[in-house]
Every structure is written in structure tokens, then in C-alpha cells.
Amino acid sequence: MGVTDFFSAVYETFAQPSPDAEAPSGGASTDSPASGTDEQSKEEAAVNKEDEKKDDGEGEQGQKPSGDDDAEEGEGEEEEEEEEEETKDPKETFEEECSNSKECAGPKHHYEQCVDRVTGQIENDGKASEDCIEEFFHLAHCATQCAAPKVFAALK
């Protein structure tokens, strides 16, 4: 196999089909939702409802590995990871303190007022005519500006 054969094979693998290709025969099904949508068929909806009832908040779902050796190795790795305590990021702590301080009282007050307004609109109308993104960013900016010197002092 030569270099040109290699590149030809790669090109054929990744080449897009021509736009004038024929549509697949058989037509589209109207019984099930289109691929790539969030819609569910009746059967899927029924199965999902049953799964929700069975779940009862047990945590993550999934299957255990079928091999006994693999399962034991996976459990050992998970135990090692759980033993290590993750330290909390001091930036988050400092930002939380700053957002509750006098320095950020104004932006926090505006944000809380907006949240109350939007929550009231959702309760009354079922939807909100505004969001609180701008107020949130003002509060986050204030907290970040307040916390930055403290974070860098903690890193030294």
C-alpha cells in the first residue's frame, strides 16, 4: 500500500456524500419522532416514567462491569480517590464572603429584588418577561474584585 493509497482511503472515509445523492427509499416514518430531537415516542415516555418511579433518588444509574476482575480493580481505584480529601477553592470562599459583605450590598440588593420580581412573574403568568443576568454579573464582578486581593495574599 502506497502513500497515495493511504490518502485515498482516508479521503473516502471522511468525504461528505454529494448533495445530489438520492434520498433513502421507504420514506420517513410518522409514527416515531425524528432522529436528533428531544421528542419521545409513546413507548419511550412510558418506559421513562417507570424508570423514574423505580429510581427513588438512588443516585447515578448505570451498569456494573461484567468481568469480576475489572469490577474489583474499579472499586479499588474509586476507594483511593474517595480517601483523598479535596481542598475547597479559597477563591469561592472569599467570593462568598465578599458577596455578603457591605462592599457588595448594593449589587446583591438589586439582584435579590430582580429574583423576587422574576419569581413573582413566573408564579402569576407562568413565564417571566425579564431575567436577572445583568444583576447577577454585577454581583459576581463585585465579589470577584473584592476577593482578588485576598486570593493572591493566600497564595503567597
C-alpha positions as YAML, in Angstrom:
chain: A
units: angstrom
residues:
- id: 1
  name: MET
  ca: [0.00, 0.00, 0.00]
- id: 2
  name: GLY
  ca: [1.50, 3.26, -1.12]
- id: 3
  name: VAL
  ca: [1.19, 6.73, 0.26]
- id: 4
  name: THR
  ca: [-1.39, 7.69, -2.33]
- id: 5
  name: ASP
  ca: [-3.50, 4.63, -1.49]
- id: 6
  name: PHE
  ca: [-3.40, 5.64, 2.18]
- id: 7
  name: PHE
  ca: [-4.54, 9.20, 1.49]
- id: 8
  name: SER
  ca: [-7.23, 7.95, -0.90]
- id: 9
  name: ALA
  ca: [-8.57, 5.63, 1.79]
- id: 10
  name: VAL
  ca: [-8.56, 8.45, 4.37]
- id: 11
  name: TYR
  ca: [-10.33, 10.78, 1.95]
- id: 12
  name: GLU
  ca: [-13.00, 8.21, 1.17]
- id: 13
  name: THR
  ca: [-13.54, 7.60, 4.88]
- id: 14
  name: PHE
  ca: [-14.13, 11.23, 5.73]
- id: 15
  name: ALA
  ca: [-15.60, 12.51, 2.46]
- id: 16
  name: GLN
  ca: [-19.07, 14.01, 2.64]
- id: 17
  name: PRO
  ca: [-21.77, 12.47, 0.42]
- id: 18
  name: SER
  ca: [-22.66, 14.57, -2.58]
- id: 19
  name: PRO
  ca: [-25.62, 16.91, -2.15]
- id: 20
  name: ASP
  ca: [-27.37, 15.39, -5.16]
- id: 21
  name: ALA
  ca: [-27.43, 11.92, -3.61]
- id: 22
  name: GLU
  ca: [-30.73, 10.12, -3.74]
- id: 23
  name: ALA
  ca: [-32.98, 10.10, -0.70]
- id: 24
  name: PRO
  ca: [-33.26, 6.73, 1.04]
- id: 25
  name: SER
  ca: [-36.16, 4.68, -0.20]
- id: 26
  name: GLY
  ca: [-39.05, 3.90, 2.09]
- id: 27
  name: GLY
  ca: [-39.87, 7.46, 3.14]
- id: 28
  name: ALA
  ca: [-39.95, 8.93, 6.59]
- id: 29
  name: SER
  ca: [-41.88, 7.37, 9.42]
- id: 30
  name: THR
  ca: [-44.55, 9.49, 11.06]
- id: 31
  name: ASP
  ca: [-45.00, 7.09, 13.98]
- id: 32
  name: SER
  ca: [-41.77, 7.94, 15.78]
- id: 33
  name: PRO
  ca: [-40.10, 11.31, 16.37]
- id: 34
  name: ALA
  ca: [-37.31, 12.46, 14.09]
- id: 35
  name: SER
  ca: [-33.79, 11.47, 14.98]
- id: 36
  name: GLY
  ca: [-31.90, 14.14, 16.91]
- id: 37
  name: THR
  ca: [-34.96, 15.67, 18.58]
- id: 38
  name: ASP
  ca: [-35.99, 15.73, 22.20]
- id: 39
  name: GLU
  ca: [-39.39, 14.24, 21.42]
- id: 40
  name: GLN
  ca: [-40.28, 10.82, 22.83]
- id: 41
  name: SER
  ca: [-42.43, 8.11, 21.36]
- id: 42
  name: LYS
  ca: [-45.28, 6.78, 23.48]
- id: 43
  name: GLU
  ca: [-43.30, 3.67, 24.36]
- id: 44
  name: GLU
  ca: [-40.25, 5.70, 25.41]
- id: 45
  name: ALA
  ca: [-42.36, 8.00, 27.56]
- id: 46
  name: ALA
  ca: [-43.95, 5.03, 29.34]
- id: 47
  name: VAL
  ca: [-40.56, 3.39, 29.98]
- id: 48
  name: ASN
  ca: [-39.06, 6.66, 31.23]
- id: 49
  name: LYS
  ca: [-41.94, 7.15, 33.67]
- id: 50
  name: GLU
  ca: [-41.45, 3.64, 35.02]
- id: 51
  name: ASP
  ca: [-37.71, 4.28, 35.41]
- id: 52
  name: GLU
  ca: [-38.37, 7.48, 37.35]
- id: 53
  name: LYS
  ca: [-40.66, 5.60, 39.74]
- id: 54
  name: LYS
  ca: [-38.05, 2.88, 40.28]
- id: 55
  name: ASP
  ca: [-35.15, 5.33, 40.76]
- id: 56
  name: ASP
  ca: [-36.37, 6.87, 44.06]
- id: 57
  name: GLY
  ca: [-33.24, 9.07, 44.20]
- id: 58
  name: GLU
  ca: [-30.74, 6.23, 44.46]
- id: 59
  name: GLY
  ca: [-28.05, 8.29, 42.71]
- id: 60
  name: GLU
  ca: [-26.39, 7.64, 39.41]
- id: 61
  name: GLN
  ca: [-27.69, 4.95, 37.13]
- id: 62
  name: GLY
  ca: [-25.61, 2.58, 35.11]
- id: 63
  name: GLN
  ca: [-24.41, -0.96, 34.83]
- id: 64
  name: LYS
  ca: [-21.60, -2.59, 36.72]
- id: 65
  name: PRO
  ca: [-18.83, -4.13, 34.67]
- id: 66
  name: SER
  ca: [-19.49, -7.75, 33.79]
- id: 67
  name: GLY
  ca: [-15.95, -9.00, 34.49]
- id: 68
  name: ASP
  ca: [-15.16, -9.82, 38.11]
- id: 69
  name: ASP
  ca: [-11.54, -8.72, 37.79]
- id: 70
  name: ASP
  ca: [-12.50, -5.41, 36.24]
- id: 71
  name: ALA
  ca: [-15.07, -4.74, 38.96]
- id: 72
  name: GLU
  ca: [-12.56, -5.29, 41.74]
- id: 73
  name: GLU
  ca: [-9.96, -3.05, 40.11]
- id: 74
  name: GLY
  ca: [-12.53, -0.30, 39.51]
- id: 75
  name: GLU
  ca: [-13.68, -0.39, 43.12]
- id: 76
  name: GLY
  ca: [-10.12, -0.17, 44.42]
- id: 77
  name: GLU
  ca: [-9.44, 2.91, 42.30]
- id: 78
  name: GLU
  ca: [-12.64, 4.57, 43.46]
- id: 79
  name: GLU
  ca: [-11.78, 3.95, 47.11]
- id: 80
  name: GLU
  ca: [-8.37, 5.56, 46.66]
- id: 81
  name: GLU
  ca: [-9.96, 8.61, 45.06]
- id: 82
  name: GLU
  ca: [-12.53, 8.92, 47.84]
- id: 83
  name: GLU
  ca: [-9.85, 8.78, 50.55]
- id: 84
  name: GLU
  ca: [-8.16, 11.89, 49.19]
- id: 85
  name: GLU
  ca: [-9.85, 14.96, 50.58]
- id: 86
  name: GLU
  ca: [-10.33, 17.72, 48.08]
- id: 87
  name: THR
  ca: [-9.46, 21.12, 49.44]
- id: 88
  name: LYS
  ca: [-12.06, 23.78, 48.85]
- id: 89
  name: ASP
  ca: [-11.02, 26.52, 46.48]
- id: 90
  name: PRO
  ca: [-10.24, 29.60, 48.61]
- id: 91
  name: LYS
  ca: [-11.47, 31.85, 45.77]
- id: 92
  name: GLU
  ca: [-15.02, 30.50, 46.19]
- id: 93
  name: THR
  ca: [-14.89, 31.07, 49.94]
- id: 94
  name: PHE
  ca: [-13.58, 34.63, 49.57]
- id: 95
  name: GLU
  ca: [-16.14, 35.47, 46.86]
- id: 96
  name: GLU
  ca: [-18.98, 34.18, 49.02]
- id: 97
  name: GLU
  ca: [-17.78, 36.27, 51.96]
- id: 98
  name: CYS
  ca: [-17.44, 39.32, 49.72]
- id: 99
  name: SER
  ca: [-20.88, 38.91, 48.16]
- id: 100
  name: ASN
  ca: [-22.35, 39.01, 51.69]
- id: 101
  name: SER
  ca: [-20.20, 41.96, 52.81]
- id: 102
  name: LYS
  ca: [-21.05, 45.68, 52.88]
- id: 103
  name: GLU
  ca: [-18.91, 46.25, 49.81]
- id: 104
  name: CYS
  ca: [-21.29, 44.29, 47.57]
- id: 105
  name: ALA
  ca: [-24.52, 45.13, 49.40]
- id: 106
  name: GLY
  ca: [-25.83, 47.31, 46.53]
- id: 107
  name: PRO
  ca: [-25.41, 44.78, 43.72]
- id: 108
  name: LYS
  ca: [-26.69, 41.99, 45.97]
- id: 109
  name: HIS
  ca: [-29.79, 44.02, 46.85]
- id: 110
  name: HIS
  ca: [-30.53, 44.70, 43.15]
- id: 111
  name: TYR
  ca: [-30.03, 41.03, 42.30]
- id: 112
  name: GLU
  ca: [-32.35, 39.86, 45.09]
- id: 113
  name: GLN
  ca: [-35.01, 42.38, 44.03]
- id: 114
  name: CYS
  ca: [-34.79, 41.11, 40.46]
- id: 115
  name: VAL
  ca: [-35.05, 37.49, 41.58]
- id: 116
  name: ASP
  ca: [-38.16, 38.33, 43.60]
- id: 117
  name: ARG
  ca: [-39.69, 40.16, 40.61]
- id: 118
  name: VAL
  ca: [-38.98, 37.31, 38.20]
- id: 119
  name: THR
  ca: [-40.20, 34.67, 40.65]
- id: 120
  name: GLY
  ca: [-43.44, 36.63, 41.07]
- id: 121
  name: GLN
  ca: [-43.88, 36.89, 37.30]
- id: 122
  name: ILE
  ca: [-43.39, 33.14, 36.90]
- id: 123
  name: GLU
  ca: [-45.89, 32.37, 39.66]
- id: 124
  name: ASN
  ca: [-48.51, 34.77, 38.23]
- id: 125
  name: ASP
  ca: [-48.06, 34.42, 34.47]
- id: 126
  name: GLY
  ca: [-46.22, 31.13, 34.13]
- id: 127
  name: LYS
  ca: [-43.31, 32.92, 32.44]
- id: 128
  name: ALA
  ca: [-41.04, 35.88, 33.07]
- id: 129
  name: SER
  ca: [-40.62, 38.90, 30.83]
- id: 130
  name: GLU
  ca: [-37.06, 39.52, 32.05]
- id: 131
  name: ASP
  ca: [-34.07, 37.75, 33.53]
- id: 132
  name: CYS
  ca: [-31.51, 38.73, 36.15]
- id: 133
  name: ILE
  ca: [-28.35, 38.06, 34.16]
- id: 134
  name: GLU
  ca: [-27.15, 41.67, 34.27]
- id: 135
  name: GLU
  ca: [-27.71, 41.94, 38.01]
- id: 136
  name: PHE
  ca: [-26.00, 38.60, 38.57]
- id: 137
  name: PHE
  ca: [-22.93, 39.70, 36.62]
- id: 138
  name: HIS
  ca: [-22.74, 42.95, 38.58]
- id: 139
  name: LEU
  ca: [-22.80, 40.97, 41.82]
- id: 140
  name: ALA
  ca: [-20.26, 38.45, 40.55]
- id: 141
  name: HIS
  ca: [-17.95, 41.25, 39.36]
- id: 142
  name: CYS
  ca: [-18.16, 42.97, 42.73]
- id: 143
  name: ALA
  ca: [-17.43, 39.73, 44.60]
- id: 144
  name: THR
  ca: [-14.50, 38.92, 42.29]
- id: 145
  name: GLN
  ca: [-12.99, 42.40, 42.65]
- id: 146
  name: CYS
  ca: [-13.30, 42.18, 46.43]
- id: 147
  name: ALA
  ca: [-11.90, 38.64, 46.65]
- id: 148
  name: ALA
  ca: [-8.95, 39.02, 44.26]
- id: 149
  name: PRO
  ca: [-6.51, 40.63, 46.73]
- id: 150
  name: LYS
  ca: [-7.43, 38.09, 49.39]
- id: 151
  name: VAL
  ca: [-6.88, 35.17, 46.99]
- id: 152
  name: PHE
  ca: [-3.45, 36.42, 45.95]
- id: 153
  name: ALA
  ca: [-2.49, 37.07, 49.56]
- id: 154
  name: ALA
  ca: [-3.46, 33.49, 50.41]
- id: 155
  name: LEU
  ca: [-1.33, 32.13, 47.55]
- id: 156
  name: LYS
  ca: [1.86, 33.85, 48.73]
...
